[in-house]
Amino acid sequence: IDTSSSVKLPLFSSVQAGYPFPAVDITQKEIDINHFLVPHPASTFLLRVKDDTMLEQGIVEGDYIIVDREVREMQLEDIVVVAEREGTAHFMLSLVSDKPGF
């Protein structure tokens, strides 16, 4: 992933969740989203989702997901990408769960 060019978006005022907030079009500053989406550029890649098996988690066919191979620790309810076979480019998207069958 080429992060040499920044993707900067305007950052507006903060907003309280659940409270009506008037639209304000005064930009306070810009934030480079690469910093949030790609913290480890050398170990990050994209995959395109090819089915709807993760629909309940909000991931549908055609979505692009960002995969960071640097992240090694998993917690319950994390969504992870698992290589189906070592040394291949076949991947499976999974939800880490303590429930049988997941």
N, CA, C and O atoms as a GROMACS GRO file, in nm:
protein
  408
    1ILE      N    1   0.085  -0.117   0.000
    1ILE     CA    2   0.000   0.000   0.000
    1ILE      C    3   0.089   0.123   0.000
    1ILE      O    4   0.179   0.136   0.083
    2ASP      N    5   0.063   0.211  -0.093
    2ASP     CA    6   0.142   0.334  -0.103
    2ASP      C    7   0.082   0.439  -0.011
    2ASP      O    8  -0.025   0.493  -0.039
    3THR      N    9   0.151   0.468   0.098
    3THR     CA   10   0.102   0.571   0.192
    3THR      C   11   0.186   0.698   0.180
    3THR      O   12   0.182   0.783   0.268
    4SER      N   13   0.262   0.709   0.070
    4SER     CA   14   0.344   0.828   0.053
    4SER      C   15   0.258   0.952   0.031
    4SER      O   16   0.298   1.063   0.067
    5SER      N   17   0.141   0.934  -0.029
    5SER     CA   18   0.050   1.047  -0.043
    5SER      C   19  -0.057   1.038   0.064
    5SER      O   20  -0.111   0.931   0.091
    6SER      N   21  -0.086   1.150   0.124
    6SER     CA   22  -0.184   1.153   0.232
    6SER      C   23  -0.326   1.159   0.177
    6SER      O   24  -0.350   1.215   0.070
    7VAL      N   25  -0.417   1.101   0.251
    7VAL     CA   26  -0.559   1.115   0.223
    7VAL      C   27  -0.613   1.196   0.341
    7VAL      O   28  -0.645   1.141   0.446
    8LYS      N   29  -0.622   1.326   0.322
    8LYS     CA   30  -0.663   1.413   0.430
    8LYS      C   31  -0.810   1.450   0.414
    8LYS      O   32  -0.855   1.487   0.306
    9LEU      N   33  -0.881   1.439   0.524
    9LEU     CA   34  -1.022   1.475   0.527
    9LEU      C   35  -1.041   1.586   0.630
    9LEU      O   36  -0.969   1.592   0.729
   10PRO      N   37  -1.138   1.674   0.605
   10PRO     CA   38  -1.162   1.780   0.702
   10PRO      C   39  -1.221   1.724   0.831
   10PRO      O   40  -1.309   1.638   0.829
   11LEU      N   41  -1.173   1.775   0.942
   11LEU     CA   42  -1.226   1.738   1.072
   11LEU      C   43  -1.306   1.856   1.123
   11LEU      O   44  -1.253   1.965   1.146
   12PHE      N   45  -1.436   1.834   1.140
   12PHE     CA   46  -1.523   1.938   1.192
   12PHE      C   47  -1.530   1.926   1.343
   12PHE      O   48  -1.460   1.844   1.403
   13SER      N   49  -1.612   2.004   1.402
   13SER     CA   50  -1.630   2.001   1.546
   13SER      C   51  -1.673   1.863   1.593
   13SER      O   52  -1.720   1.782   1.513
   14SER      N   53  -1.657   1.835   1.720
   14SER     CA   54  -1.704   1.708   1.775
   14SER      C   55  -1.855   1.712   1.791
   14SER      O   56  -1.917   1.819   1.786
   15VAL      N   57  -1.914   1.597   1.811
   15VAL     CA   58  -2.060   1.589   1.823
   15VAL      C   59  -2.095   1.492   1.935
   15VAL      O   60  -2.031   1.388   1.951
   16GLN      N   61  -2.196   1.528   2.011
   16GLN     CA   62  -2.244   1.440   2.117
   16GLN      C   63  -2.341   1.340   2.057
   16GLN      O   64  -2.434   1.378   1.986
   17ALA      N   65  -2.322   1.211   2.086
   17ALA     CA   66  -2.408   1.108   2.032
   17ALA      C   67  -2.550   1.124   2.087
   17ALA      O   68  -2.569   1.148   2.207
   18GLY      N   69  -2.649   1.112   1.999
   18GLY     CA   70  -2.788   1.117   2.041
   18GLY      C   71  -2.842   1.256   2.065
   18GLY      O   72  -2.955   1.272   2.113
   19TYR      N   73  -2.765   1.358   2.033
   19TYR     CA   74  -2.809   1.496   2.057
   19TYR      C   75  -2.809   1.572   1.925
   19TYR      O   76  -2.710   1.568   1.852
   20PRO      N   77  -2.919   1.642   1.891
   20PRO     CA   78  -2.921   1.720   1.766
   20PRO      C   79  -2.808   1.822   1.765
   20PRO      O   80  -2.788   1.895   1.863
   21PHE      N   81  -2.736   1.828   1.655
   21PHE     CA   82  -2.620   1.915   1.645
   21PHE      C   83  -2.631   1.996   1.517
   21PHE      O   84  -2.644   1.938   1.409
   22PRO      N   85  -2.626   2.128   1.524
   22PRO     CA   86  -2.636   2.208   1.401
   22PRO      C   87  -2.515   2.187   1.312
   22PRO      O   88  -2.402   2.177   1.360
   23ALA      N   89  -2.539   2.181   1.181
   23ALA     CA   90  -2.429   2.164   1.086
   23ALA      C   91  -2.340   2.288   1.087
   23ALA      O   92  -2.389   2.401   1.081
   24VAL      N   93  -2.212   2.264   1.096
   24VAL     CA   94  -2.115   2.373   1.097
   24VAL      C   95  -2.015   2.343   0.986
   24VAL      O   96  -1.959   2.233   0.980
   25ASP      N   97  -1.991   2.440   0.899
   25ASP     CA   98  -1.898   2.412   0.789
   25ASP      C   99  -1.766   2.488   0.807
   25ASP      O  100  -1.708   2.537   0.710
   26ILE      N  101  -1.721   2.497   0.931
   26ILE     CA  102  -1.591   2.556   0.960
   26ILE      C  103  -1.495   2.443   0.995
   26ILE      O  104  -1.512   2.375   1.096
   27THR      N  105  -1.395   2.423   0.912
   27THR     CA  106  -1.298   2.316   0.934
   27THR      C  107  -1.200   2.356   1.041
   27THR      O  108  -1.142   2.465   1.036
   28GLN      N  109  -1.180   2.269   1.140
   28GLN     CA  110  -1.081   2.296   1.244
   28GLN      C  111  -0.942   2.255   1.198
   28GLN      O  112  -0.846   2.331   1.215
   29LYS      N  113  -0.931   2.136   1.140
   29LYS     CA  114  -0.802   2.088   1.089
   29LYS      C  115  -0.828   1.968   0.999
   29LYS      O  116  -0.942   1.925   0.983
   30GLU      N  117  -0.722   1.916   0.940
   30GLU     CA  118  -0.733   1.796   0.857
   30GLU      C  119  -0.662   1.681   0.925
   30GLU      O  120  -0.563   1.699   0.995
   31ILE      N  121  -0.717   1.560   0.903
   31ILE     CA  122  -0.659   1.439   0.961
   31ILE      C  123  -0.628   1.345   0.845
   31ILE      O  124  -0.710   1.327   0.755
   32ASP      N  125  -0.509   1.285   0.846
   32ASP     CA  126  -0.470   1.188   0.745
   32ASP      C  127  -0.526   1.052   0.786
   32ASP      O  128  -0.482   0.995   0.887
   33ILE      N  129  -0.621   0.998   0.710
   33ILE     CA  130  -0.685   0.872   0.749
   33ILE      C  131  -0.592   0.752   0.733
   33ILE      O  132  -0.618   0.646   0.790
   34ASN      N  133  -0.484   0.767   0.658
   34ASN     CA  134  -0.385   0.658   0.650
   34ASN      C  135  -0.333   0.623   0.790
   34ASN      O  136  -0.305   0.506   0.818
   35HIS      N  137  -0.320   0.722   0.875
   35HIS     CA  138  -0.271   0.699   1.011
   35HIS      C  139  -0.362   0.604   1.088
   35HIS      O  140  -0.315   0.524   1.169
   36PHE      N  141  -0.493   0.612   1.063
   36PHE     CA  142  -0.590   0.528   1.134
   36PHE      C  143  -0.613   0.394   1.066
   36PHE      O  144  -0.630   0.292   1.133
   37LEU      N  145  -0.615   0.394   0.932
   37LEU     CA  146  -0.648   0.272   0.858
   37LEU      C  147  -0.527   0.185   0.829
   37LEU      O  148  -0.541   0.063   0.814
   38VAL      N  149  -0.408   0.244   0.822
   38VAL     CA  150  -0.288   0.169   0.784
   38VAL      C  151  -0.174   0.202   0.880
   38VAL      O  152  -0.078   0.268   0.840
   39PRO      N  153  -0.183   0.156   1.006
   39PRO     CA  154  -0.075   0.187   1.099
   39PRO      C  155   0.054   0.109   1.070
   39PRO      O  156   0.161   0.150   1.113
   40HIS      N  157   0.044  -0.003   0.998
   40HIS     CA  158   0.162  -0.085   0.963
   40HIS      C  159   0.163  -0.108   0.811
   40HIS      O  160   0.127  -0.217   0.767
   41PRO      N  161   0.204  -0.010   0.731
   41PRO     CA  162   0.195  -0.021   0.585
   41PRO      C  163   0.265  -0.144   0.527
   41PRO      O  164   0.216  -0.201   0.430
   42ALA      N  165   0.378  -0.184   0.584
   42ALA     CA  166   0.454  -0.296   0.528
   42ALA      C  167   0.381  -0.430   0.544
   42ALA      O  168   0.409  -0.524   0.469
   43SER      N  169   0.289  -0.440   0.639
   43SER     CA  170   0.219  -0.567   0.661
   43SER      C  171   0.069  -0.556   0.634
   43SER      O  172  -0.008  -0.640   0.682
   44THR      N  173   0.027  -0.456   0.559
   44THR     CA  174  -0.116  -0.432   0.535
   44THR      C  175  -0.150  -0.455   0.389
   44THR      O  176  -0.075  -0.417   0.299
   45PHE      N  177  -0.266  -0.518   0.366
   45PHE     CA  178  -0.314  -0.538   0.229
   45PHE      C  179  -0.466  -0.536   0.230
   45PHE      O  180  -0.529  -0.539   0.336
   46LEU      N  181  -0.526  -0.530   0.111
   46LEU     CA  182  -0.671  -0.530   0.094
   46LEU      C  183  -0.718  -0.664   0.041
   46LEU      O  184  -0.648  -0.731  -0.035
   47LEU      N  185  -0.837  -0.703   0.082
   47LEU     CA  186  -0.906  -0.818   0.025
   47LEU      C  187  -1.047  -0.773  -0.013
   47LEU      O  188  -1.104  -0.685   0.052
   48ARG      N  189  -1.101  -0.832  -0.118
   48ARG     CA  190  -1.239  -0.804  -0.157
   48ARG      C  191  -1.326  -0.921  -0.114
   48ARG      O  192  -1.293  -1.036  -0.142
   49VAL      N  193  -1.435  -0.893  -0.048
   49VAL     CA  194  -1.526  -0.995   0.004
   49VAL      C  195  -1.608  -1.050  -0.112
   49VAL      O  196  -1.660  -0.973  -0.193
   50LYS      N  197  -1.618  -1.184  -0.121
   50LYS     CA  198  -1.688  -1.243  -0.235
   50LYS      C  199  -1.816  -1.318  -0.199
   50LYS      O  200  -1.869  -1.392  -0.282
   51ASP      N  201  -1.867  -1.300  -0.077
   51ASP     CA  202  -1.996  -1.359  -0.043
   51ASP      C  203  -2.059  -1.280   0.072
   51ASP      O  204  -2.002  -1.182   0.119
   52ASP      N  205  -2.176  -1.323   0.115
   52ASP     CA  206  -2.250  -1.252   0.220
   52ASP      C  207  -2.254  -1.329   0.352
   52ASP      O  208  -2.347  -1.310   0.430
   53THR      N  209  -2.156  -1.415   0.377
   53THR     CA  210  -2.160  -1.494   0.500
   53THR      C  211  -2.136  -1.410   0.626
   53THR      O  212  -2.165  -1.456   0.736
   54MET      N  213  -2.084  -1.289   0.611
   54MET     CA  214  -2.061  -1.201   0.727
   54MET      C  215  -2.163  -1.086   0.730
   54MET      O  216  -2.138  -0.981   0.788
   55LEU      N  217  -2.277  -1.109   0.668
   55LEU     CA  218  -2.382  -1.007   0.659
   55LEU      C  219  -2.423  -0.955   0.797
   55LEU      O  220  -2.443  -0.834   0.813
   56GLU      N  221  -2.435  -1.043   0.894
   56GLU     CA  222  -2.476  -1.001   1.029
   56GLU      C  223  -2.373  -0.910   1.095
   56GLU      O  224  -2.406  -0.836   1.188
   57GLN      N  225  -2.249  -0.915   1.048
   57GLN     CA  226  -2.144  -0.828   1.101
   57GLN      C  227  -2.129  -0.701   1.016
   57GLN      O  228  -2.039  -0.621   1.042
   58GLY      N  229  -2.215  -0.683   0.917
   58GLY     CA  230  -2.212  -0.564   0.833
   58GLY      C  231  -2.112  -0.569   0.719
   58GLY      O  232  -2.080  -0.466   0.660
   59ILE      N  233  -2.063  -0.690   0.686
   59ILE     CA  234  -1.968  -0.707   0.576
   59ILE      C  235  -2.040  -0.784   0.466
   59ILE      O  236  -2.087  -0.895   0.489
   60VAL      N  237  -2.048  -0.725   0.348
   60VAL     CA  238  -2.123  -0.786   0.238
   60VAL      C  239  -2.035  -0.804   0.115
   60VAL      O  240  -1.926  -0.747   0.105
   61GLU      N  241  -2.084  -0.885   0.023
   61GLU     CA  242  -2.011  -0.912  -0.101
   61GLU      C  243  -1.976  -0.780  -0.171
   61GLU      O  244  -2.059  -0.690  -0.184
   62GLY      N  245  -1.852  -0.771  -0.216
   62GLY     CA  246  -1.805  -0.652  -0.286
   62GLY      C  247  -1.733  -0.553  -0.196
   62GLY      O  248  -1.662  -0.465  -0.245
   63ASP      N  249  -1.749  -0.567  -0.064
   63ASP     CA  250  -1.676  -0.479   0.029
   63ASP      C  251  -1.527  -0.506   0.020
   63ASP      O  252  -1.484  -0.617  -0.011
   64TYR      N  253  -1.450  -0.405   0.047
   64TYR     CA  254  -1.305  -0.420   0.062
   64TYR      C  255  -1.274  -0.417   0.211
   64TYR      O  256  -1.328  -0.334   0.284
   65ILE      N  257  -1.188  -0.507   0.255
   65ILE     CA  258  -1.146  -0.507   0.395
   65ILE      C  259  -0.996  -0.482   0.400
   65ILE      O  260  -0.921  -0.525   0.313
   66ILE      N  261  -0.954  -0.413   0.503
   66ILE     CA  262  -0.814  -0.385   0.526
   66ILE      C  263  -0.760  -0.489   0.623
   66ILE      O  264  -0.813  -0.505   0.733
   67VAL      N  265  -0.656  -0.560   0.583
   67VAL     CA  266  -0.598  -0.666   0.665
   67VAL      C  267  -0.459  -0.623   0.709
   67VAL      O  268  -0.375  -0.588   0.626
   68ASP      N  269  -0.435  -0.627   0.839
   68ASP     CA  270  -0.306  -0.592   0.896
   68ASP      C  271  -0.245  -0.718   0.958
   68ASP      O  272  -0.290  -0.763   1.063
   69ARG      N  273  -0.144  -0.774   0.892
   69ARG     CA  274  -0.081  -0.897   0.940
   69ARG      C  275   0.000  -0.876   1.067
   69ARG      O  276   0.040  -0.972   1.132
   70GLU      N  277   0.026  -0.751   1.104
   70GLU     CA  278   0.103  -0.720   1.224
   70GLU      C  279   0.025  -0.751   1.352
   70GLU      O  280   0.085  -0.782   1.455
   71VAL      N  281  -0.106  -0.742   1.345
   71VAL     CA  282  -0.190  -0.767   1.463
   71VAL      C  283  -0.193  -0.917   1.490
   71VAL      O  284  -0.236  -0.995   1.405
   72ARG      N  285  -0.149  -0.958   1.608
   72ARG     CA  286  -0.136  -1.100   1.641
   72ARG      C  287  -0.231  -1.146   1.750
   72ARG      O  288  -0.259  -1.265   1.761
   73GLU      N  289  -0.281  -1.055   1.831
   73GLU     CA  290  -0.369  -1.094   1.941
   73GLU      C  291  -0.515  -1.077   1.901
   73GLU      O  292  -0.552  -0.976   1.841
   74MET      N  293  -0.597  -1.176   1.933
   74MET     CA  294  -0.739  -1.172   1.902
   74MET      C  295  -0.818  -1.172   2.032
   74MET      O  296  -0.777  -1.231   2.132
   75GLN      N  297  -0.932  -1.107   2.027
   75GLN     CA  298  -1.025  -1.107   2.139
   75GLN      C  299  -1.161  -1.150   2.089
   75GLN      O  300  -1.188  -1.147   1.969
   76LEU      N  301  -1.248  -1.192   2.181
   76LEU     CA  302  -1.382  -1.230   2.143
   76LEU      C  303  -1.449  -1.118   2.064
   76LEU      O  304  -1.434  -1.000   2.097
   77GLU      N  305  -1.522  -1.156   1.962
   77GLU     CA  306  -1.596  -1.066   1.874
   77GLU      C  307  -1.508  -0.992   1.773
   77GLU      O  308  -1.560  -0.910   1.698
   78ASP      N  309  -1.377  -1.019   1.768
   78ASP     CA  310  -1.293  -0.965   1.662
   78ASP      C  311  -1.324  -1.037   1.532
   78ASP      O  312  -1.362  -1.154   1.533
   79ILE      N  313  -1.308  -0.969   1.422
   79ILE     CA  314  -1.322  -1.031   1.290
   79ILE      C  315  -1.180  -1.048   1.236
   79ILE      O  316  -1.103  -0.952   1.230
   80VAL      N  317  -1.147  -1.170   1.197
   80VAL     CA  318  -1.012  -1.202   1.153
   80VAL      C  319  -1.013  -1.267   1.016
   80VAL      O  320  -1.114  -1.323   0.973
   81VAL      N  321  -0.900  -1.259   0.948
   81VAL     CA  322  -0.879  -1.328   0.821
   81VAL      C  323  -0.783  -1.442   0.847
   81VAL      O  324  -0.676  -1.423   0.906
   82VAL      N  325  -0.821  -1.561   0.805
   82VAL     CA  326  -0.740  -1.680   0.827
   82VAL      C  327  -0.704  -1.740   0.692
   82VAL      O  328  -0.791  -1.756   0.605
   83ALA      N  329  -0.576  -1.775   0.672
   83ALA     CA  330  -0.534  -1.844   0.551
   83ALA      C  331  -0.586  -1.987   0.560
   83ALA      O  332  -0.558  -2.058   0.656
   84GLU      N  333  -0.661  -2.029   0.458
   84GLU     CA  334  -0.717  -2.166   0.458
   84GLU      C  335  -0.607  -2.272   0.450
   84GLU      O  336  -0.612  -2.374   0.518
   85ARG      N  337  -0.509  -2.246   0.365
   85ARG     CA  338  -0.398  -2.339   0.350
   85ARG      C  339  -0.269  -2.259   0.351
   85ARG      O  340  -0.260  -2.156   0.285
   86GLU      N  341  -0.172  -2.306   0.424
   86GLU     CA  342  -0.042  -2.238   0.434
   86GLU      C  343   0.019  -2.220   0.295
   86GLU      O  344   0.024  -2.314   0.216
   87GLY      N  345   0.065  -2.100   0.267
   87GLY     CA  346   0.134  -2.073   0.141
   87GLY      C  347   0.042  -2.049   0.023
   87GLY      O  348   0.090  -2.042  -0.091
   88THR      N  349  -0.088  -2.035   0.045
   88THR     CA  350  -0.179  -2.006  -0.066
   88THR      C  351  -0.241  -1.869  -0.046
   88THR      O  352  -0.225  -1.807   0.059
   89ALA      N  353  -0.311  -1.823  -0.147
   89ALA     CA  354  -0.380  -1.694  -0.139
   89ALA      C  355  -0.530  -1.715  -0.114
   89ALA      O  356  -0.610  -1.631  -0.152
   90HIS      N  357  -0.566  -1.825  -0.051
   90HIS     CA  358  -0.706  -1.853  -0.018
   90HIS      C  359  -0.729  -1.812   0.126
   90HIS      O  360  -0.661  -1.860   0.217
   91PHE      N  361  -0.826  -1.724   0.147
   91PHE     CA  362  -0.851  -1.671   0.280
   91PHE      C  363  -0.996  -1.696   0.323
   91PHE      O  364  -1.084  -1.714   0.240
   92MET      N  365  -1.017  -1.696   0.453
   92MET     CA  366  -1.150  -1.711   0.509
   92MET      C  367  -1.166  -1.602   0.615
   92MET      O  368  -1.079  -1.582   0.699
   93LEU      N  369  -1.278  -1.531   0.610
   93LEU     CA  370  -1.310  -1.428   0.707
   93LEU      C  371  -1.389  -1.492   0.819
   93LEU      O  372  -1.488  -1.561   0.793
   94SER      N  373  -1.348  -1.471   0.946
   94SER     CA  374  -1.412  -1.537   1.058
   94SER      C  375  -1.436  -1.440   1.172
   94SER      O  376  -1.363  -1.342   1.189
   95LEU      N  377  -1.539  -1.468   1.249
   95LEU     CA  378  -1.568  -1.396   1.372
   95LEU      C  379  -1.515  -1.478   1.489
   95LEU      O  380  -1.550  -1.596   1.502
   96VAL      N  381  -1.432  -1.420   1.573
   96VAL     CA  382  -1.380  -1.491   1.689
   96VAL      C  383  -1.492  -1.495   1.792
   96VAL      O  384  -1.541  -1.392   1.837
   97SER      N  385  -1.532  -1.618   1.829
   97SER     CA  386  -1.645  -1.634   1.919
   97SER      C  387  -1.621  -1.751   2.012
   97SER      O  388  -1.547  -1.844   1.981
   98ASP      N  389  -1.685  -1.744   2.130
   98ASP     CA  390  -1.678  -1.855   2.222
   98ASP      C  391  -1.800  -1.946   2.207
   98ASP      O  392  -1.818  -2.040   2.285
   99LYS      N  393  -1.883  -1.918   2.105
   99LYS     CA  394  -2.002  -2.000   2.081
   99LYS      C  395  -1.968  -2.114   1.986
   99LYS      O  396  -1.898  -2.093   1.887
  100PRO      N  397  -2.016  -2.235   2.015
  100PRO     CA  398  -1.991  -2.347   1.925
  100PRO      C  399  -2.044  -2.319   1.784
  100PRO      O  400  -2.151  -2.260   1.768
  101GLY      N  401  -1.970  -2.362   1.685
  101GLY     CA  402  -2.015  -2.347   1.547
  101GLY      C  403  -1.967  -2.219   1.480
  101GLY      O  404  -1.995  -2.198   1.363
  102PHE      N  405  -1.896  -2.134   1.552
  102PHE     CA  406  -1.847  -2.011   1.492
  102PHE      C  407  -1.698  -2.020   1.470
  102PHE      O  408  -1.637  -1.926   1.420
   0.00000   0.00000   0.00000
